[in-house]
Amino acid sequence: MKNSKQEKLWTPSFFILWQSQLISTMGDAVYSIALGFWVLAVTGSTALMGTLMAASTLPGVLISPFAGVLIDRCNKKRMFILMDVIRGVITVLLAAAAYRGLIAIWMVFVVGILLSICGAVFGPGVQATIPDLVPKSKMENANSLFSIVSAGSNMIGSVAGGFLFQTLGAPVLFLFDGLSFLFSGMSLPFVKMPKNVQTEKLHFFKDMVDGFQYMWRQTGLRIILIIAALSNFFSFIGIVLLLPLCQTTPSLGAGKYGVMMGCFMAGAMAGFLFLSIVSVKPANKLKIFMAANTISNLSIIIAINQPSFIVIALFLVLGGFFNSVVNVLLISTVQVSTPQEVRGKVMSFITMTTQGLTPFAMALGGVLGGFLPIRAVITTAFFAVFLITIPSFFSKSFKKYITTDYGQKEIPDLVQENDCIAKI
């Protein structure tokens, strides 16, 4: 019989990891907004700002496969602390340079690249660690709470970032971000992370290839990876065109664009909050997933084709709510079904496939919106997201994968945690 303590969500270790992410993610959100305003104020170049954003994303995408191997082979706690210390120190140094008027564009690019690399290790690593800190029956609750941190911080950063930049200035906001990383790093030693499962000491690149092969052999997992990648791709084709849609629609405008995005995020926050309290039975996951995906995409399609702004706002809230349900169900299923020794590689590969396609999707969306009706492109994109999941409903492998009660399976004993043993 399971110990009742195992069914608790808010264990001390989980709480410390969650609150450290809350602080550092808020710092990140404010930093991103402040950085964008600073680049525009100093250079006046939107092209340079876009290049900086790409430089802050692409390195992390490129190293994701390697990061996954490190996550599975290294002492996670030491690795997390190291990533936080590196991010904290370089951001504090950037703040000091900005305060003294010594900051240069190349410094911002270097910091952006380093932050991207560290984040590529830290983010998937945390996702790979969550199943070791909470019982599998609480996985949706745990992921929802971390999603609340991410969505809430981005919302606050988007709303307050411009005001804070004007009142406090870039150096103070850079400093806040750096200190938030250092705070997170100082909190992590108190997190009791289970030890890595000892596996055969494969060559680094052989280990990475074996991780890819594991993902491909698992039919249900493979379907989830394809759904996540294609859904993210088509979603961003539509998302990138929402701003020009508002600009070219007299009844909307730039002001209502912000309200629309806020409504979607508010719906997502409500969905994450709901799933942080309510547990979904494994047997019901497939039905809920299909229903949520249908309602989410159709709500967005209905919203952008409505003349009434009130109706638009209501359907975007609905779309955001059910979109969060889809995301939490998918990521939770992957986490609880994947063995600890390959979980880091799986999480990193998901990050790579979804984020790696985003720039291409945004570029394609911009091109299509240039010579086709914008509403038609957005509608087609989100209808494609809806259609992508339909075949999975008829897949026996996918149905078994997503509805299996992994909490009933025996969890392998944890053995001595190993340091980095890769032969590079």
DRENDO-1510 file (C-alpha; in Angstrom, 1 decimal, always signed):
<recs>
REC; n; res; u; v; w
REC; 1; MET; +0.0; +0.0; +0.0 .
REC; 2; LYS; +1.3; +3.5; -0.9 .
REC; 3; ASN; +2.2; +5.8; +1.9 .
REC; 4; SER; -0.3; +8.7; +2.1 .
REC; 5; LYS; +2.6; +11.1; +2.1 .
REC; 6; GLN; +3.4; +10.1; -1.4 .
REC; 7; GLU; +0.1; +11.6; -2.5 .
REC; 8; LYS; +0.9; +15.0; -1.3 .
REC; 9; LEU; +1.6; +17.7; -3.9 .
REC; 10; TRP; +3.1; +20.5; -1.8 .
REC; 11; THR; +6.1; +18.7; -0.5 .
REC; 12; PRO; +8.9; +21.0; +0.8 .
REC; 13; SER; +11.1; +20.2; -2.2 .
REC; 14; PHE; +8.3; +20.8; -4.7 .
REC; 15; PHE; +7.5; +24.1; -3.0 .
REC; 16; ILE; +11.1; +25.4; -3.0 .
REC; 17; LEU; +11.5; +24.5; -6.7 .
REC; 18; TRP; +8.2; +26.1; -7.6 .
REC; 19; GLN; +8.8; +29.4; -5.7 .
REC; 20; SER; +12.4; +29.6; -7.1 .
REC; 21; GLN; +10.9; +29.3; -10.6 .
REC; 22; LEU; +8.3; +32.0; -9.7 .
REC; 23; ILE; +10.9; +34.5; -8.8 .
REC; 24; SER; +13.3; +33.8; -11.7 .
REC; 25; THR; +10.6; +33.6; -14.3 .
REC; 26; MET; +9.2; +37.0; -13.2 .
REC; 27; GLY; +12.7; +38.4; -13.6 .
REC; 28; ASP; +13.0; +36.9; -17.0 .
REC; 29; ALA; +9.7; +38.4; -18.2 .
REC; 30; VAL; +10.7; +41.9; -17.0 .
REC; 31; TYR; +14.2; +41.5; -18.5 .
REC; 32; SER; +12.8; +40.6; -21.9 .
REC; 33; ILE; +10.5; +43.6; -22.0 .
REC; 34; ALA; +13.2; +45.9; -20.7 .
REC; 35; LEU; +15.7; +44.6; -23.3 .
REC; 36; GLY; +13.4; +45.1; -26.2 .
REC; 37; PHE; +12.7; +48.7; -25.1 .
REC; 38; TRP; +16.4; +49.3; -24.5 .
REC; 39; VAL; +17.4; +48.1; -27.9 .
REC; 40; LEU; +14.8; +50.2; -29.7 .
REC; 41; ALA; +15.7; +53.3; -27.6 .
REC; 42; VAL; +19.4; +53.0; -28.3 .
REC; 43; THR; +19.4; +51.8; -31.9 .
REC; 44; GLY; +15.9; +52.5; -33.2 .
REC; 45; SER; +16.2; +49.3; -35.2 .
REC; 46; THR; +13.4; +46.7; -35.1 .
REC; 47; ALA; +15.6; +44.5; -37.3 .
REC; 48; LEU; +18.3; +44.5; -34.7 .
REC; 49; MET; +15.8; +43.7; -32.0 .
REC; 50; GLY; +14.5; +40.8; -34.1 .
REC; 51; THR; +18.0; +39.5; -34.6 .
REC; 52; LEU; +18.7; +39.7; -30.9 .
REC; 53; MET; +15.5; +37.7; -30.1 .
REC; 54; ALA; +16.6; +35.1; -32.7 .
REC; 55; ALA; +20.1; +35.0; -31.1 .
REC; 56; SER; +18.5; +34.5; -27.7 .
REC; 57; THR; +16.5; +31.5; -28.9 .
REC; 58; LEU; +18.4; +29.6; -31.6 .
REC; 59; PRO; +21.4; +28.5; -29.5 .
REC; 60; GLY; +19.1; +26.9; -27.0 .
REC; 61; VAL; +17.3; +25.0; -29.8 .
REC; 62; LEU; +20.5; +23.8; -31.3 .
REC; 63; ILE; +22.0; +22.4; -28.1 .
REC; 64; SER; +18.8; +20.8; -26.9 .
REC; 65; PRO; +19.8; +17.2; -27.9 .
REC; 66; PHE; +23.1; +17.6; -26.1 .
REC; 67; ALA; +21.4; +19.2; -23.1 .
REC; 68; GLY; +19.1; +16.2; -22.8 .
REC; 69; VAL; +22.0; +13.8; -22.4 .
REC; 70; LEU; +23.6; +16.0; -19.8 .
REC; 71; ILE; +20.3; +16.1; -17.8 .
REC; 72; ASP; +20.1; +12.3; -17.8 .
REC; 73; ARG; +23.8; +11.7; -17.0 .
REC; 74; CYS; +24.7; +14.5; -14.5 .
REC; 75; ASN; +23.9; +15.5; -11.0 .
REC; 76; LYS; +20.8; +17.5; -11.6 .
REC; 77; LYS; +20.9; +19.6; -8.5 .
REC; 78; ARG; +24.5; +20.8; -9.2 .
REC; 79; MET; +23.7; +21.4; -12.8 .
REC; 80; PHE; +20.7; +23.5; -12.0 .
REC; 81; ILE; +22.6; +25.5; -9.5 .
REC; 82; LEU; +25.4; +26.1; -12.0 .
REC; 83; MET; +23.0; +27.2; -14.7 .
REC; 84; ASP; +21.4; +29.7; -12.3 .
REC; 85; VAL; +24.7; +31.1; -11.0 .
REC; 86; ILE; +26.0; +31.6; -14.6 .
REC; 87; ARG; +22.7; +33.4; -15.6 .
REC; 88; GLY; +22.7; +35.4; -12.4 .
REC; 89; VAL; +26.3; +36.6; -12.7 .
REC; 90; ILE; +26.3; +37.5; -16.4 .
REC; 91; THR; +23.0; +39.4; -16.0 .
REC; 92; VAL; +24.2; +41.3; -12.9 .
REC; 93; LEU; +27.4; +42.2; -14.8 .
REC; 94; LEU; +25.2; +43.5; -17.7 .
REC; 95; ALA; +23.2; +45.6; -15.3 .
REC; 96; ALA; +26.4; +47.1; -13.9 .
REC; 97; ALA; +27.6; +47.9; -17.4 .
REC; 98; ALA; +24.3; +49.5; -18.2 .
REC; 99; TYR; +24.4; +51.5; -15.0 .
REC; 100; ARG; +27.9; +52.9; -15.7 .
REC; 101; GLY; +27.0; +53.6; -19.4 .
REC; 102; LEU; +29.5; +51.0; -20.7 .
REC; 103; ILE; +27.0; +48.6; -22.2 .
REC; 104; ALA; +27.4; +47.7; -25.9 .
REC; 105; ILE; +25.3; +45.7; -28.3 .
REC; 106; TRP; +27.8; +42.9; -28.5 .
REC; 107; MET; +27.4; +42.4; -24.7 .
REC; 108; VAL; +23.7; +42.0; -25.0 .
REC; 109; PHE; +24.1; +39.4; -27.7 .
REC; 110; VAL; +26.6; +37.4; -25.7 .
REC; 111; VAL; +24.4; +37.5; -22.6 .
REC; 112; GLY; +21.4; +36.5; -24.8 .
REC; 113; ILE; +23.3; +33.5; -26.2 .
REC; 114; LEU; +24.5; +32.3; -22.8 .
REC; 115; LEU; +21.0; +32.7; -21.3 .
REC; 116; SER; +19.6; +30.7; -24.1 .
REC; 117; ILE; +22.1; +27.8; -23.6 .
REC; 118; CYS; +21.6; +27.7; -19.9 .
REC; 119; GLY; +17.8; +27.8; -20.3 .
REC; 120; ALA; +18.0; +24.9; -22.7 .
REC; 121; VAL; +19.5; +22.8; -19.9 .
REC; 122; PHE; +17.5; +24.2; -17.0 .
REC; 123; GLY; +14.0; +24.2; -18.5 .
REC; 124; PRO; +13.8; +20.6; -19.8 .
REC; 125; GLY; +15.7; +19.5; -16.7 .
REC; 126; VAL; +13.0; +20.9; -14.4 .
REC; 127; GLN; +10.4; +19.2; -16.5 .
REC; 128; ALA; +12.3; +15.9; -16.2 .
REC; 129; THR; +12.6; +16.4; -12.4 .
REC; 130; ILE; +9.0; +17.1; -11.5 .
REC; 131; PRO; +7.9; +13.4; -11.8 .
REC; 132; ASP; +10.6; +12.6; -9.2 .
REC; 133; LEU; +9.2; +15.2; -6.7 .
REC; 134; VAL; +5.4; +14.5; -6.8 .
REC; 135; PRO; +3.3; +11.4; -7.1 .
REC; 136; LYS; +2.2; +10.5; -10.7 .
REC; 137; SER; -1.4; +11.0; -9.7 .
REC; 138; LYS; -0.6; +14.7; -9.1 .
REC; 139; MET; +1.3; +15.2; -12.3 .
REC; 140; GLU; -1.4; +17.4; -14.0 .
REC; 141; ASN; -1.7; +19.5; -10.8 .
REC; 142; ALA; +2.1; +20.0; -10.6 .
REC; 143; ASN; +2.5; +20.9; -14.3 .
REC; 144; SER; -0.5; +23.3; -14.0 .
REC; 145; LEU; +1.2; +25.1; -11.1 .
REC; 146; PHE; +4.4; +25.5; -13.1 .
REC; 147; SER; +2.4; +26.7; -16.1 .
REC; 148; ILE; +0.7; +29.3; -13.9 .
REC; 149; VAL; +4.2; +30.6; -13.0 .
REC; 150; SER; +5.2; +30.9; -16.6 .
REC; 151; ALA; +1.9; +32.4; -17.9 .
REC; 152; GLY; +1.4; +34.7; -15.0 .
REC; 153; SER; +4.9; +36.0; -15.1 .
REC; 154; ASN; +4.7; +36.7; -18.8 .
REC; 155; MET; +1.4; +38.4; -18.3 .
REC; 156; ILE; +2.7; +40.6; -15.5 .
REC; 157; GLY; +5.9; +41.3; -17.5 .
REC; 158; SER; +3.9; +42.3; -20.6 .
REC; 159; VAL; +1.6; +44.6; -18.6 .
REC; 160; ALA; +4.1; +46.2; -16.2 .
REC; 161; GLY; +7.4; +45.9; -18.2 .
REC; 162; GLY; +7.0; +49.1; -20.2 .
REC; 163; PHE; +5.9; +51.1; -17.1 .
REC; 164; LEU; +8.8; +49.7; -15.0 .
REC; 165; PHE; +11.2; +50.5; -17.8 .
REC; 166; GLN; +10.1; +54.1; -17.9 .
REC; 167; THR; +10.2; +54.5; -14.1 .
REC; 168; LEU; +13.2; +52.4; -13.1 .
REC; 169; GLY; +15.3; +52.1; -16.2 .
REC; 170; ALA; +17.0; +49.1; -17.9 .
REC; 171; PRO; +19.9; +48.7; -15.3 .
REC; 172; VAL; +17.5; +48.2; -12.4 .
REC; 173; LEU; +15.4; +45.7; -14.3 .
REC; 174; PHE; +18.5; +43.8; -15.5 .
REC; 175; LEU; +19.7; +43.7; -11.9 .
REC; 176; PHE; +16.4; +42.3; -10.7 .
REC; 177; ASP; +16.6; +39.5; -13.3 .
REC; 178; GLY; +20.2; +38.7; -12.2 .
REC; 179; LEU; +19.3; +38.6; -8.6 .
REC; 180; SER; +16.3; +36.4; -9.3 .
REC; 181; PHE; +18.6; +33.8; -10.8 .
REC; 182; LEU; +20.9; +34.0; -7.9 .
REC; 183; PHE; +18.0; +33.6; -5.5 .
REC; 184; SER; +16.8; +30.6; -7.4 .
REC; 185; GLY; +20.3; +29.1; -7.3 .
REC; 186; MET; +20.6; +29.6; -3.5 .
REC; 187; SER; +17.2; +27.9; -3.0 .
REC; 188; LEU; +18.0; +24.8; -5.0 .
REC; 189; PRO; +20.4; +23.2; -2.5 .
REC; 190; PHE; +17.4; +22.7; -0.2 .
REC; 191; VAL; +15.5; +20.6; -2.9 .
REC; 192; LYS; +15.8; +16.9; -2.3 .
REC; 193; MET; +16.1; +15.5; -5.8 .
REC; 194; PRO; +16.1; +11.7; -6.2 .
REC; 195; LYS; +19.3; +10.3; -7.5 .
REC; 196; ASN; +19.7; +9.5; -11.2 .
REC; 197; VAL; +19.2; +5.9; -12.2 .
REC; 198; GLN; +22.5; +4.4; -13.1 .
REC; 199; THR; +22.7; +3.3; -16.7 .
REC; 200; GLU; +25.3; +1.8; -18.9 .
REC; 201; LYS; +28.2; +4.2; -19.5 .
REC; 202; LEU; +27.6; +4.8; -23.2 .
REC; 203; HIS; +29.6; +7.3; -25.3 .
REC; 204; PHE; +27.9; +10.7; -25.1 .
REC; 205; PHE; +26.7; +10.7; -28.7 .
REC; 206; LYS; +25.7; +7.0; -28.6 .
REC; 207; ASP; +23.6; +7.9; -25.5 .
REC; 208; MET; +22.0; +10.8; -27.5 .
REC; 209; VAL; +21.2; +8.5; -30.5 .
REC; 210; ASP; +19.8; +5.8; -28.1 .
REC; 211; GLY; +17.5; +8.5; -26.6 .
REC; 212; PHE; +16.1; +9.3; -30.1 .
REC; 213; GLN; +15.6; +5.7; -30.9 .
REC; 214; TYR; +13.7; +5.2; -27.6 .
REC; 215; MET; +11.4; +8.0; -28.5 .
REC; 216; TRP; +10.8; +6.7; -32.0 .
REC; 217; ARG; +10.1; +3.1; -30.8 .
REC; 218; GLN; +7.3; +4.3; -28.5 .
REC; 219; THR; +4.4; +4.8; -30.9 .
REC; 220; GLY; +2.3; +6.7; -28.4 .
REC; 221; LEU; +5.2; +9.0; -27.5 .
REC; 222; ARG; +6.0; +9.5; -31.2 .
REC; 223; ILE; +2.5; +10.6; -32.0 .
REC; 224; ILE; +2.6; +13.1; -29.1 .
REC; 225; LEU; +5.9; +14.5; -30.5 .
REC; 226; ILE; +4.4; +14.9; -34.0 .
REC; 227; ILE; +1.2; +16.5; -32.6 .
REC; 228; ALA; +3.2; +18.9; -30.5 .
REC; 229; ALA; +5.5; +19.9; -33.3 .
REC; 230; LEU; +2.8; +20.4; -36.0 .
REC; 231; SER; +0.3; +22.0; -33.6 .
REC; 232; ASN; +2.9; +24.5; -32.5 .
REC; 233; PHE; +3.9; +25.2; -36.1 .
REC; 234; PHE; +0.4; +25.9; -37.4 .
REC; 235; SER; -0.5; +27.8; -34.3 .
REC; 236; PHE; +2.3; +30.3; -34.7 .
REC; 237; ILE; +1.3; +30.8; -38.4 .
REC; 238; GLY; -2.0; +32.1; -37.0 .
REC; 239; ILE; -0.6; +33.9; -33.9 .
REC; 240; VAL; +1.9; +36.0; -35.8 .
REC; 241; LEU; -1.0; +37.4; -37.9 .
REC; 242; LEU; -3.2; +38.5; -35.0 .
REC; 243; LEU; -1.4; +41.8; -34.7 .
REC; 244; PRO; -1.7; +42.8; -38.4 .
REC; 245; LEU; -5.3; +41.6; -38.3 .
REC; 246; CYS; -6.0; +44.1; -35.6 .
REC; 247; GLN; -4.1; +46.8; -37.3 .
REC; 248; THR; -6.0; +46.4; -40.6 .
REC; 249; THR; -9.4; +46.1; -38.9 .
REC; 250; PRO; -10.9; +49.5; -38.1 .
REC; 251; SER; -13.1; +48.1; -35.3 .
REC; 252; LEU; -10.1; +46.6; -33.5 .
REC; 253; GLY; -6.8; +48.4; -33.6 .
REC; 254; ALA; -3.6; +48.0; -31.6 .
REC; 255; GLY; -5.2; +48.7; -28.3 .
REC; 256; LYS; -7.7; +45.9; -28.6 .
REC; 257; TYR; -4.9; +43.5; -29.7 .
REC; 258; GLY; -3.5; +43.8; -26.2 .
REC; 259; VAL; -6.9; +43.1; -24.7 .
REC; 260; MET; -7.4; +40.1; -27.0 .
REC; 261; MET; -4.1; +38.6; -26.0 .
REC; 262; GLY; -4.9; +39.3; -22.3 .
REC; 263; CYS; -8.2; +37.5; -22.6 .
REC; 264; PHE; -6.5; +34.4; -24.1 .
REC; 265; MET; -3.9; +34.4; -21.3 .
REC; 266; ALA; -6.6; +34.9; -18.7 .
REC; 267; GLY; -8.4; +31.9; -20.0 .
REC; 268; ALA; -5.1; +29.9; -20.0 .
REC; 269; MET; -4.4; +30.9; -16.4 .
REC; 270; ALA; -7.9; +29.8; -15.4 .
REC; 271; GLY; -7.3; +26.5; -17.1 .
REC; 272; PHE; -4.0; +26.0; -15.3 .
REC; 273; LEU; -5.6; +26.9; -12.0 .
REC; 274; PHE; -8.4; +24.5; -12.6 .
REC; 275; LEU; -6.0; +21.6; -13.3 .
REC; 276; SER; -3.8; +22.5; -10.3 .
REC; 277; ILE; -6.8; +21.6; -8.2 .
REC; 278; VAL; -8.7; +18.9; -10.1 .
REC; 279; SER; -7.0; +15.5; -11.0 .
REC; 280; VAL; -7.9; +13.9; -14.3 .
REC; 281; LYS; -8.4; +10.1; -14.3 .
REC; 282; PRO; -6.2; +8.4; -16.8 .
REC; 283; ALA; -9.2; +6.6; -18.4 .
REC; 284; ASN; -10.7; +9.9; -19.2 .
REC; 285; LYS; -7.6; +11.6; -20.6 .
REC; 286; LEU; -8.2; +10.8; -24.3 .
REC; 287; LYS; -11.8; +12.1; -24.3 .
REC; 288; ILE; -10.9; +15.2; -22.5 .
REC; 289; PHE; -7.9; +15.8; -24.7 .
REC; 290; MET; -9.9; +15.5; -27.9 .
REC; 291; ALA; -12.7; +17.6; -26.6 .
REC; 292; ALA; -10.4; +20.3; -25.3 .
REC; 293; ASN; -8.4; +20.5; -28.6 .
REC; 294; THR; -11.7; +20.8; -30.6 .
REC; 295; ILE; -13.2; +23.5; -28.4 .
REC; 296; SER; -9.9; +25.5; -28.1 .
REC; 297; ASN; -9.3; +25.7; -31.9 .
REC; 298; LEU; -12.9; +26.3; -32.9 .
REC; 299; SER; -13.2; +29.0; -30.2 .
REC; 300; ILE; -10.2; +30.9; -31.7 .
REC; 301; ILE; -11.6; +30.5; -35.2 .
REC; 302; ILE; -15.0; +31.8; -34.1 .
REC; 303; ALA; -13.4; +34.6; -32.2 .
REC; 304; ILE; -11.5; +36.1; -35.2 .
REC; 305; ASN; -14.5; +35.9; -37.5 .
REC; 306; GLN; -16.8; +37.8; -35.1 .
REC; 307; PRO; -17.7; +41.5; -35.5 .
REC; 308; SER; -18.6; +42.0; -31.8 .
REC; 309; PHE; -15.5; +42.6; -29.6 .
REC; 310; ILE; -17.3; +41.2; -26.5 .
REC; 311; VAL; -17.9; +37.9; -28.4 .
REC; 312; ILE; -14.3; +37.9; -29.5 .
REC; 313; ALA; -13.1; +38.3; -26.0 .
REC; 314; LEU; -15.3; +35.6; -24.6 .
REC; 315; PHE; -14.3; +33.0; -27.2 .
REC; 316; LEU; -10.6; +33.8; -26.7 .
REC; 317; VAL; -11.0; +33.2; -22.9 .
REC; 318; LEU; -12.6; +29.9; -23.8 .
REC; 319; GLY; -9.9; +29.1; -26.3 .
REC; 320; GLY; -7.2; +29.9; -23.8 .
REC; 321; PHE; -8.8; +27.7; -21.1 .
REC; 322; PHE; -9.0; +24.6; -23.2 .
REC; 323; ASN; -5.6; +25.2; -24.8 .
REC; 324; SER; -4.1; +25.0; -21.4 .
REC; 325; VAL; -5.9; +21.7; -20.8 .
REC; 326; VAL; -4.4; +20.2; -24.0 .
REC; 327; ASN; -0.9; +21.3; -23.1 .
REC; 328; VAL; -1.0; +20.0; -19.5 .
REC; 329; LEU; -2.4; +16.6; -20.5 .
REC; 330; LEU; +0.2; +16.0; -23.2 .
REC; 331; ILE; +3.3; +17.0; -21.2 .
REC; 332; SER; +2.0; +15.2; -18.0 .
REC; 333; THR; +1.5; +12.0; -20.0 .
REC; 334; VAL; +5.0; +12.2; -21.4 .
REC; 335; GLN; +6.5; +12.8; -18.0 .
REC; 336; VAL; +4.8; +10.0; -16.1 .
REC; 337; SER; +5.3; +7.4; -18.9 .
REC; 338; THR; +9.0; +8.1; -19.5 .
REC; 339; PRO; +11.7; +6.3; -17.4 .
REC; 340; GLN; +13.9; +8.7; -15.4 .
REC; 341; GLU; +17.1; +7.7; -17.3 .
REC; 342; VAL; +15.8; +9.0; -20.6 .
REC; 343; ARG; +13.4; +11.7; -19.4 .
REC; 344; GLY; +15.8; +14.6; -19.9 .
REC; 345; LYS; +16.5; +13.6; -23.5 .
REC; 346; VAL; +12.7; +13.3; -24.2 .
REC; 347; MET; +11.9; +16.7; -22.7 .
REC; 348; SER; +14.8; +18.4; -24.5 .
REC; 349; PHE; +13.7; +16.8; -27.8 .
REC; 350; ILE; +10.2; +18.1; -27.4 .
REC; 351; THR; +11.6; +21.6; -26.7 .
REC; 352; MET; +13.8; +21.4; -29.8 .
REC; 353; THR; +11.1; +20.2; -32.2 .
REC; 354; THR; +8.5; +22.8; -31.0 .
REC; 355; GLN; +10.7; +25.8; -30.6 .
REC; 356; GLY; +12.9; +25.0; -33.6 .
REC; 357; LEU; +9.9; +25.2; -36.0 .
REC; 358; THR; +8.6; +28.5; -34.5 .
REC; 359; PRO; +10.8; +30.9; -36.5 .
REC; 360; PHE; +9.8; +29.1; -39.8 .
REC; 361; ALA; +6.1; +29.2; -38.9 .
REC; 362; MET; +6.2; +32.9; -38.1 .
REC; 363; ALA; +8.1; +33.7; -41.3 .
REC; 364; LEU; +5.6; +31.6; -43.3 .
REC; 365; GLY; +2.7; +33.3; -41.6 .
REC; 366; GLY; +4.1; +36.7; -42.5 .
REC; 367; VAL; +4.5; +35.7; -46.2 .
REC; 368; LEU; +1.0; +34.1; -46.5 .
REC; 369; GLY; -0.5; +37.2; -44.8 .
REC; 370; GLY; +1.1; +39.4; -47.4 .
REC; 371; PHE; -0.9; +38.1; -50.3 .
REC; 372; LEU; -3.9; +36.2; -48.8 .
REC; 373; PRO; -6.7; +37.4; -46.6 .
REC; 374; ILE; -5.4; +37.4; -43.1 .
REC; 375; ARG; -8.6; +36.0; -41.5 .
REC; 376; ALA; -8.5; +33.1; -44.0 .
REC; 377; VAL; -4.9; +32.3; -43.2 .
REC; 378; ILE; -5.5; +32.4; -39.4 .
REC; 379; THR; -8.7; +30.3; -39.8 .
REC; 380; THR; -7.0; +27.7; -41.9 .
REC; 381; ALA; -4.0; +27.5; -39.5 .
REC; 382; PHE; -6.1; +26.8; -36.4 .
REC; 383; PHE; -8.4; +24.4; -38.3 .
REC; 384; ALA; -5.2; +22.5; -39.3 .
REC; 385; VAL; -4.3; +22.3; -35.6 .
REC; 386; PHE; -7.7; +20.7; -35.0 .
REC; 387; LEU; -7.3; +18.2; -37.9 .
REC; 388; ILE; -3.8; +17.1; -36.8 .
REC; 389; THR; -5.2; +15.4; -33.7 .
REC; 390; ILE; -8.1; +13.5; -35.4 .
REC; 391; PRO; -6.0; +10.5; -36.6 .
REC; 392; SER; -4.6; +9.9; -33.1 .
REC; 393; PHE; -8.2; +9.2; -31.8 .
REC; 394; PHE; -8.2; +6.1; -33.9 .
REC; 395; SER; -4.7; +4.9; -32.9 .
REC; 396; LYS; -4.8; +2.0; -30.4 .
REC; 397; SER; -1.2; +2.7; -29.4 .
REC; 398; PHE; -1.9; +6.4; -28.7 .
REC; 399; LYS; -5.1; +5.5; -26.8 .
REC; 400; LYS; -3.2; +3.0; -24.6 .
REC; 401; TYR; -0.3; +5.4; -24.1 .
REC; 402; ILE; -2.5; +8.3; -22.9 .
REC; 403; THR; -5.0; +6.4; -20.8 .
REC; 404; THR; -2.6; +4.0; -19.0 .
REC; 405; ASP; -2.5; +4.5; -15.2 .
REC; 406; TYR; +1.2; +4.8; -14.8 .
REC; 407; GLY; +0.8; +5.5; -11.1 .
REC; 408; GLN; -0.1; +1.8; -10.6 .
REC; 409; LYS; +3.2; +0.7; -12.0 .
REC; 410; GLU; +6.2; +0.0; -9.7 .
REC; 411; ILE; +8.7; +2.8; -9.5 .
REC; 412; PRO; +12.3; +1.4; -9.9 .
REC; 413; ASP; +14.6; +1.9; -6.9 .
REC; 414; LEU; +16.8; +5.0; -7.2 .
REC; 415; VAL; +20.5; +4.3; -7.0 .
REC; 416; GLN; +23.7; +6.3; -6.5 .
REC; 417; GLU; +23.6; +9.6; -8.3 .
REC; 418; ASN; +26.4; +10.0; -10.8 .
REC; 419; ASP; +28.4; +13.0; -11.8 .
REC; 420; CYS; +29.0; +13.8; -15.5 .
REC; 421; ILE; +30.5; +10.6; -17.0 .
REC; 422; ALA; +30.2; +11.3; -20.7 .
REC; 423; LYS; +33.1; +10.6; -22.9 .
REC; 424; ILE; +33.1; +13.6; -25.2 .
</recs>
